[in-house]
């Protein structure tokens, strides 16, 4: 009787003197392809994000000036920043300036973005052109933005004072009056609200037409439809823009740096440090005052503060559409 022939399992190759090997299955190949696809993003995260963050955390506990070896000082940088007004006299000033800017710029930006989104949403012809024009300030270089607004705010030749003069309102020295510096910067931020406008516009497009029609049938006027339908339905969009807007405002740097570094000015945040934002102060410590250790400590203080503010927003601000 002939013995049954045993078939080799698929994926096994045999030969004289050669040990059987299993070919990689399709799932293993898919895993390999997946890792190859995410490798660039993973490498970027590890090299340019995670490693610098961990290095900054280490250097925040050291005394380092970028030229000599770092010396370990423990929590001294943190305690000196928070409690030593002699060593760091403008730390709390920069905190107050940043908070004031945030309280003015974020609501102003959101109101401006919503108004522009409502305008574009109501346009039937040429909406794409208006959307492009309103988005241009976002993609304009910071240097160009600073040069334009320094001219607009010029006390003698600025366009803003010229327009105010037409209505009999006296012109102001916007960037050299401490009380006007933060509102002037916040107005520029509201002008650059193109991204928020696009997000609000997407939210408006997502409101079902049936809800608007039902409100019209019930006799609701335009103002009632706005407050009772549009605003509640945009609540998730508003919450997202509020969280991201606060985070961005607390980290404002480029606008302040460009505005107060033109025409040979010293970058100190304007008259009486009235525009000395937190990140601008951090930059000065890192690259002007040779105190990189203190600058790293400032960055992690800001990180903790942003995390606390964001957690409070998630806890107390309504997110669901009504």
C-alpha positions as CSV (number, residue, x, y, z in Angstrom):
1,X,0.0,0.0,0.0
2,X,1.4,3.4,-1.0
3,X,2.1,5.8,1.8
4,X,0.1,9.1,1.6
5,X,2.0,12.0,0.2
6,X,2.2,14.9,2.6
7,X,1.7,18.3,1.0
8,X,4.0,21.1,2.0
9,X,2.2,24.1,3.7
10,X,2.0,27.1,1.5
11,X,4.8,29.5,1.9
12,X,7.4,26.8,2.6
13,X,10.3,26.2,0.2
14,X,12.4,23.1,0.4
15,X,15.4,21.9,-1.3
16,X,18.5,19.6,-0.8
17,X,20.3,20.9,2.2
18,X,18.1,24.0,2.5
19,X,16.1,24.6,5.6
20,X,12.4,25.4,5.0
21,X,11.6,29.1,5.3
22,X,8.2,30.8,5.6
23,X,7.5,33.5,3.1
24,X,6.3,36.8,4.7
25,X,2.5,36.9,4.7
26,X,0.4,39.7,3.3
27,X,-0.3,41.1,6.8
28,X,3.4,41.3,7.5
29,X,4.1,43.1,4.2
30,X,1.2,45.5,5.0
31,X,2.8,46.3,8.3
32,X,6.2,47.0,6.7
33,X,4.6,49.3,4.1
34,X,2.7,51.1,6.8
35,X,5.9,51.7,8.8
36,X,7.6,53.0,5.7
37,X,4.8,55.4,5.0
38,X,4.8,56.9,8.5
39,X,8.6,56.9,8.8
40,X,9.1,60.4,7.5
41,X,6.5,61.9,9.8
42,X,7.8,59.8,12.7
43,X,11.3,60.9,12.0
44,X,10.3,64.5,11.9
45,X,8.4,64.2,15.2
46,X,11.4,62.5,16.9
47,X,14.1,64.8,15.6
48,X,12.5,68.2,15.3
49,X,9.8,68.0,18.0
50,X,10.3,65.4,20.7
51,X,14.1,65.7,21.0
52,X,14.1,69.6,21.2
53,X,11.3,69.5,23.7
54,X,13.1,67.1,26.0
55,X,16.4,69.1,25.5
56,X,14.6,72.3,26.5
57,X,13.1,70.6,29.5
58,X,16.6,69.6,30.6
59,X,18.1,73.0,29.9
60,X,15.4,74.7,31.9
61,X,17.1,73.3,35.0
62,X,20.5,74.7,34.0
63,X,22.3,78.0,33.6
64,X,23.3,78.1,29.9
65,X,24.3,80.9,27.5
66,X,24.7,78.8,24.3
67,X,28.4,79.2,24.3
68,X,29.7,77.5,27.5
69,X,28.7,74.2,29.1
70,X,25.4,74.2,30.9
71,X,25.5,74.2,34.7
72,X,22.8,72.4,36.7
73,X,20.8,74.9,38.9
74,X,17.7,72.8,39.6
75,X,14.5,74.8,40.1
76,X,16.3,78.1,40.4
77,X,15.2,79.4,37.0
78,X,11.6,78.7,37.8
79,X,11.6,80.3,41.3
80,X,13.6,83.3,40.1
81,X,11.2,84.0,37.2
82,X,8.2,83.7,39.5
83,X,9.4,85.5,42.6
84,X,12.6,87.5,41.9
85,X,11.5,90.9,40.6
86,X,15.1,92.2,40.7
87,X,16.6,89.6,38.5
88,X,13.6,89.4,36.1
89,X,11.8,92.8,36.5
90,X,9.7,92.5,33.3
91,X,8.5,88.9,33.6
92,X,5.1,89.7,35.2
93,X,4.8,92.7,32.9
94,X,5.0,90.4,29.9
95,X,2.4,88.1,31.5
96,X,0.0,91.0,32.0
97,X,0.6,92.3,28.4
98,X,-0.1,88.9,26.9
99,X,-3.3,88.4,29.0
100,X,-4.6,91.9,28.0
101,X,-3.8,91.2,24.3
102,X,-5.6,87.8,24.5
103,X,-8.7,89.3,26.1
104,X,-9.0,91.9,23.4
105,X,-7.6,90.1,20.3
106,X,-9.5,86.8,20.6
107,X,-13.1,88.1,20.8
108,X,-12.3,90.8,18.3
109,X,-10.9,88.2,15.9
110,X,-13.9,85.9,16.3
111,X,-16.4,88.7,15.8
112,X,-14.6,89.9,12.7
113,X,-14.3,86.3,11.3
114,X,-18.0,85.6,11.9
115,X,-19.0,88.9,10.2
116,X,-16.9,88.2,7.2
117,X,-18.2,84.6,7.0
118,X,-21.8,85.8,7.1
119,X,-21.0,88.3,4.4
120,X,-19.4,85.7,2.1
121,X,-22.1,83.2,2.8
122,X,-24.8,85.7,1.7
123,X,-23.0,86.5,-1.6
124,X,-24.3,84.5,-4.5
125,X,-22.0,85.8,-7.3
126,X,-18.2,86.4,-6.8
127,X,-18.1,84.6,-3.4
128,X,-14.8,82.9,-4.3
129,X,-13.2,86.3,-5.1
130,X,-14.2,87.8,-1.8
131,X,-13.0,84.7,0.0
132,X,-9.6,85.0,-1.7
133,X,-9.4,88.7,-0.8
134,X,-10.3,88.2,2.8
135,X,-7.8,85.4,3.1
136,X,-4.9,87.3,1.7
137,X,-3.8,88.9,5.0
138,X,-3.1,85.4,6.4
139,X,-0.6,84.4,3.6
140,X,1.0,87.8,3.5
141,X,4.6,87.8,5.0
142,X,4.9,89.1,8.5
143,X,7.5,91.7,7.4
144,X,5.1,93.1,4.8
145,X,2.3,93.2,7.4
146,X,4.5,95.1,9.8
147,X,5.6,97.6,7.2
148,X,2.0,98.2,6.1
149,X,0.6,98.7,9.5
150,X,3.5,100.9,10.7
151,X,2.5,103.2,7.9
152,X,-1.2,102.9,8.6
153,X,-0.5,103.8,12.3
154,X,1.9,106.6,11.5
155,X,0.9,109.6,13.5
156,X,1.6,112.1,10.7
157,X,1.1,110.3,7.4
158,X,-0.9,107.3,8.4
159,X,-4.2,106.4,6.7
160,X,-6.0,105.7,9.9
161,X,-5.4,109.2,11.3
162,X,-6.3,110.7,8.0
163,X,-9.7,108.9,8.0
164,X,-10.3,109.9,11.6
165,X,-9.6,113.5,10.6
166,X,-12.4,113.5,8.1
167,X,-14.8,113.0,11.0
168,X,-13.2,115.6,13.2
169,X,-11.5,113.0,15.4
170,X,-8.0,113.9,16.5
171,X,-5.3,111.5,15.3
172,X,-3.4,109.2,17.8
173,X,0.2,108.1,18.2
174,X,-0.9,104.5,18.1
175,X,2.4,102.7,18.5
176,X,4.0,105.1,20.9
177,X,1.2,105.6,23.4
178,X,1.2,102.8,26.0
179,X,-2.6,102.7,26.4
180,X,-3.1,102.2,22.6
181,X,-0.4,99.7,21.8
182,X,-2.4,96.5,22.8
183,X,-5.6,97.6,21.0
184,X,-3.6,98.5,17.9
185,X,-2.0,95.0,17.9
186,X,-5.3,93.3,18.5
187,X,-6.9,95.2,15.6
188,X,-4.1,93.8,13.3
189,X,-4.9,90.3,14.6
190,X,-8.5,90.8,13.8
191,X,-7.6,91.9,10.3
192,X,-5.7,88.6,9.9
193,X,-8.8,86.4,10.6
194,X,-8.9,84.6,7.3
195,X,-8.5,81.1,8.7
196,X,-11.2,81.7,11.3
197,X,-13.4,83.1,8.6
198,X,-13.0,80.0,6.5
199,X,-13.8,77.8,9.4
200,X,-16.9,79.8,10.3
201,X,-18.0,79.7,6.7
202,X,-17.7,75.9,6.7
203,X,-19.9,75.9,9.9
204,X,-22.5,78.1,8.2
205,X,-22.6,75.7,5.2
206,X,-23.2,72.9,7.6
207,X,-26.4,74.3,9.1
208,X,-29.3,72.4,7.6
209,X,-31.6,74.5,5.5
210,X,-34.6,72.9,7.0
211,X,-33.9,74.6,10.3
212,X,-33.7,78.0,8.7
213,X,-36.9,77.4,6.8
214,X,-38.7,76.3,9.9
215,X,-37.6,79.5,11.7
216,X,-38.9,81.6,8.8
217,X,-42.3,79.8,8.9
218,X,-42.5,80.4,12.6
219,X,-42.1,84.1,11.9
220,X,-38.6,84.7,13.1
221,X,-36.9,87.8,11.7
222,X,-33.3,88.0,10.5
223,X,-32.0,89.0,13.9
224,X,-33.9,86.3,15.7
225,X,-32.7,83.7,13.2
226,X,-29.1,84.8,13.8
227,X,-29.3,84.6,17.6
228,X,-31.7,81.6,17.9
229,X,-30.5,79.5,15.0
230,X,-27.1,80.5,13.6
231,X,-25.2,81.2,16.9
232,X,-26.4,78.0,18.7
233,X,-25.7,75.8,15.7
234,X,-22.2,77.3,15.4
235,X,-21.3,76.6,19.0
236,X,-18.9,73.7,18.2
237,X,-17.1,75.9,15.6
238,X,-17.0,78.8,18.1
239,X,-15.6,76.6,20.8
240,X,-12.8,75.3,18.5
241,X,-11.9,78.8,17.4
242,X,-11.9,80.0,21.0
243,X,-9.5,77.3,22.2
244,X,-7.1,77.6,19.2
245,X,-7.4,81.4,19.3
246,X,-6.5,81.7,23.0
247,X,-3.5,79.3,22.4
248,X,-2.3,81.4,19.5
249,X,-2.8,84.7,21.3
250,X,-0.8,83.5,24.3
251,X,2.1,82.7,21.9
252,X,2.0,85.9,19.9
253,X,5.5,86.9,18.7
254,X,6.0,87.6,15.0
255,X,3.6,90.5,14.8
256,X,5.0,92.2,17.9
257,X,8.6,91.6,16.8
258,X,8.1,93.0,13.3
259,X,6.0,96.0,14.5
260,X,8.6,97.1,17.1
261,X,11.8,96.2,15.2
262,X,11.3,98.5,12.2
263,X,13.1,101.7,11.5
264,X,16.1,100.8,13.6
265,X,14.0,100.4,16.8
266,X,15.2,98.3,19.7
267,X,13.0,95.3,20.2
268,X,11.7,95.9,23.7
269,X,8.0,95.8,23.1
270,X,7.3,99.5,22.5
271,X,7.0,102.4,24.9
272,X,7.3,101.3,28.6
273,X,7.3,97.7,27.4
274,X,3.5,98.1,26.7
275,X,3.8,95.6,23.9
276,X,6.2,93.2,25.5
277,X,4.5,89.9,24.9
278,X,5.5,86.8,26.8
279,X,7.1,85.0,23.9
280,X,8.9,88.2,22.8
281,X,10.3,88.4,26.3
282,X,11.3,84.7,26.1
283,X,13.1,85.4,22.8
284,X,15.0,88.3,24.3
285,X,16.3,86.2,27.2
286,X,17.3,83.4,24.8
287,X,19.1,85.4,22.1
288,X,19.8,88.9,23.5
289,X,20.5,88.4,27.2
290,X,22.3,85.0,26.9
291,X,20.0,83.3,29.3
292,X,18.8,80.3,27.4
293,X,18.2,78.3,30.6
294,X,15.7,80.9,31.8
295,X,14.1,81.1,28.4
296,X,13.5,77.3,28.4
297,X,12.0,77.6,31.9
298,X,9.7,80.4,30.5
299,X,8.6,78.1,27.7
300,X,7.5,75.4,30.1
301,X,5.7,77.8,32.4
302,X,3.8,78.9,29.3
303,X,3.1,75.3,28.4
304,X,1.6,74.6,31.8
305,X,-0.5,77.8,31.8
306,X,-1.9,76.9,28.3
307,X,-2.8,73.4,29.5
308,X,-4.6,74.9,32.5
309,X,-6.5,77.4,30.4
310,X,-7.4,74.8,27.8
311,X,-8.7,72.4,30.5
312,X,-10.8,75.2,32.0
313,X,-12.3,75.9,28.6
314,X,-13.2,72.3,28.0
315,X,-14.8,72.2,31.5
316,X,-16.9,75.3,31.5
317,X,-17.5,76.3,27.9
318,X,-20.4,74.7,26.1
319,X,-19.4,72.7,23.0
320,X,-22.5,71.0,21.7
321,X,-24.8,72.6,19.1
322,X,-28.1,73.6,20.5
